[in-house]
Amino acid sequence: MKRTINHTRKKRIPKGQIDIKVIKKRERLDSFRADIDLDGLGLPGEAQVYVEAYRRFQWNRYDFGRVNSLGAREPLDMGDLSHSETVSFRVLVKSESGVILALAEEVKPSEKQAKTPLLPVDFDNLGHLIWDLEFQRSDGGPMLVLNKNLPKTFMLEQARFDEQFILTVYPEVLRQVLARIIYGEENAKRIDDLPDGWQRDWVRMATNILPEKEPPEVLDPSDSEFRRGEARKWLNDVKKEFAQKRTDEWRNLLDFVERNVV
Amino acid sequence: MYVRSLTDEGDAKFREYLKNVQEYPRTAKPDLNQEKFSQDLTLEGIDVTINPNKQFRTKMDMAKHLDESFKDADVGFNELIEYNGLWSWLAYVFFDQLCPVEDGERPLGQTERYICEKSYSSYSKHLVAFPYYVYSIHDEKYSKPFLEHPVDYVGNITEQIGSRKYIMSSKSLVKVVHKLYWDENKGIKEGVASRKGPGSFRRFGKVVEQLKINYDLHGMPEKQILNVLPSEFDKWLED
């Protein structure tokens, strides 16, 4: 069993301890209420607490006082974000010197409290590309982008059920996401240092797909201990094994080919 | 002229033009102001007028002209910033400045420079949307490292720093960029764009990505950020 070392000593605020409700007026986001419970996290009483609302390029920060005297210190109106359809929130506890002591990212307003899916789907104009993979979520996680010029329902059906799509797109998505975790410059240097969140979730999934092979220990290509060949092999093996396990889809695809291709 | 927003059909037509113009630089610009190619934004309450013949010396001039036009019409940043079709249409209107013919050639850049895409990394490459975004958020003074360039130029600073949303959405971090890399008399300091040099643009982007894991850089004033930056950046402060 591997040990996980949190070098940053940063604490994760469980999303269950945060309840944010957005208030709408005339179909626009007007303001929000936030109930935050930081009990049991062992945070210093004088640490500062902030809530941030964000969407694409816009970012508002609200002062929520200190751990021992929590509460909004200013009106919680959405300001520039009122034109957005949706917003996400982040709760941050920090010391006077700016060191982050605890964090909760990608907090959704309570009516949408569901866990962020491993691979959210979005639509965009991709020219003649059918799909693309973006890492533009606020937490840097992956998003599958489908071409908005193709019928939306059809594309969603393809993404969920079509054997050819599943066997063509998802193995490559898996490889690209894992490659990002290994080679991405902003990432942890070692597998044990991966923060909680999408990176850890994807590595966990890869380990479930290919339990007999450990992911690379060192993730920094500039580190002398980094084994490039080993990393490449692991990525390819996980990708292959992911497809290998899709036996039903493979059989259906063969059936389809036999029935339709002369 | 009232501003418009490219429709999906207009977007496709503009892409087709970009493809053709690369091969035949003198290809005539299609009329994308027709109803099927662009949408009249006055119907959405965005009754902004711009001067399509205005010539811009720098990105700063262009951003200022747009900012004044939007302000005159009482239209705010937040109403416009996500209107990708509008930014693509503006690139279409000013295309001859954004991609001028030089010695019979039209040195076309990546499509993202002219067609505004949703993802931030693409958005930051757009030759109209990004200058306006930078100018709107940061004061004229601090926008200079990004905008005191010809309108058709995508500098190293935009590629290495402008493409990072975390940095560009923070006033303090952009002030730090200005302090480190901008000289009021000479412009971008010499040597800061080096690929491998310590304290370069490239290093700044990477170092901020690392620091933000532990530090709330968005909540720090400029001085406090300078204190947590490694010493490799000190040399730019001495100049």
HADDOCK unambig.tbl for C-alpha pairs under 7 A between the chains (distance, minus, plus):
assign (segid A and resid 8 and name CA) (segid B and resid 214 and name CA) 6.59 0.50 0.50
assign (segid A and resid 80 and name CA) (segid B and resid 78 and name CA) 5.63 0.50 0.50
assign (segid A and resid 83 and name CA) (segid B and resid 79 and name CA) 6.87 0.50 0.50
assign (segid A and resid 98 and name CA) (segid B and resid 215 and name CA) 5.48 0.50 0.50
assign (segid A and resid 98 and name CA) (segid B and resid 216 and name CA) 5.27 0.50 0.50
assign (segid A and resid 98 and name CA) (segid B and resid 220 and name CA) 6.53 0.50 0.50
assign (segid A and resid 99 and name CA) (segid B and resid 214 and name CA) 5.77 0.50 0.50
assign (segid A and resid 99 and name CA) (segid B and resid 215 and name CA) 4.50 0.50 0.50
assign (segid A and resid 99 and name CA) (segid B and resid 216 and name CA) 6.17 0.50 0.50
assign (segid A and resid 100 and name CA) (segid B and resid 214 and name CA) 5.42 0.50 0.50
assign (segid A and resid 100 and name CA) (segid B and resid 215 and name CA) 5.31 0.50 0.50
assign (segid A and resid 100 and name CA) (segid B and resid 216 and name CA) 5.89 0.50 0.50
assign (segid A and resid 124 and name CA) (segid B and resid 118 and name CA) 6.97 0.50 0.50
assign (segid A and resid 136 and name CA) (segid B and resid 119 and name CA) 6.47 0.50 0.50
assign (segid A and resid 136 and name CA) (segid B and resid 120 and name CA) 6.99 0.50 0.50
assign (segid A and resid 185 and name CA) (segid B and resid 206 and name CA) 6.89 0.50 0.50
assign (segid A and resid 186 and name CA) (segid B and resid 206 and name CA) 6.80 0.50 0.50
assign (segid A and resid 186 and name CA) (segid B and resid 209 and name CA) 5.22 0.50 0.50
assign (segid A and resid 186 and name CA) (segid B and resid 210 and name CA) 5.88 0.50 0.50
